[in-house]
Amino acid sequence: MAQIVSESVWVPSGPLRVFVRQCLEHSGLSSGHALLVADSLVESNLRGIDSHGTARLPHYLNRIRHGSINPRPNLVFSKLGAALGRLDADHGLGQIAMARATEEAIALARESGAGWVAVENSSHCGALAYYGQQMAKAGMVGILFTHSDSMVVPHATRHTLYSAGCRTLHAGSTGPQFLSKRDGLIARQLDAHCRDVTD
């Protein structure tokens, strides 16, 4: 498989968080939201999930600049039942939406024993483990789901049919434990390899 070769530069996490936060603030995010997004991106890098770390920053800034991400979203939570809610993220960054949805799910679970929150009008939220760890630290079992565009070609077909959405399961009785799964990652890598071989 073709590999991207580049030289790495090590940057301490503290200054990196500050740099990312400042870039986001300069693009119009509030200080609190910029700090939240910066923290989630840098934490992904520190966990070794670079695909969902600070490498995403240029894409986010570009989308904010072109108006497809709202830098100052008005998040609206609607409680739909004792254990169910919906969050309209007003086209803000997904990290902002997921952080609020996580808080609301924890609050619902404390009241009723379970908390399910659906998010609409959002964008890429980064690595789900960031939010699942918050649930585990609150003494909860967290199950998080997300979706993406169709990108997986099932066996014996020629076209993409379903997304490579992610799911994670977190629990926290003796410290955060988690399982994370992404459909289609191997299939996507294999597809890229096959294209390399046949080109």
Secondary structure, DSSP 8 states (H G I E B T S, - for coil): ------------HHHHHHHHHHHHHHTT--HHHHHHHHHHHHHHHHTT-GGGTGGGHHHHHHHHHTTSS-SS---EEEEEETTEEEEE-TT--HHHHHHHHHHHHHHHHHHHS--EEEEES------THHHHHHHHHTT--EEEE---SEEE--TT-SS--EE--EEEEEE-SSS-EEEEEETTHHHHHHHHHHHHHH-
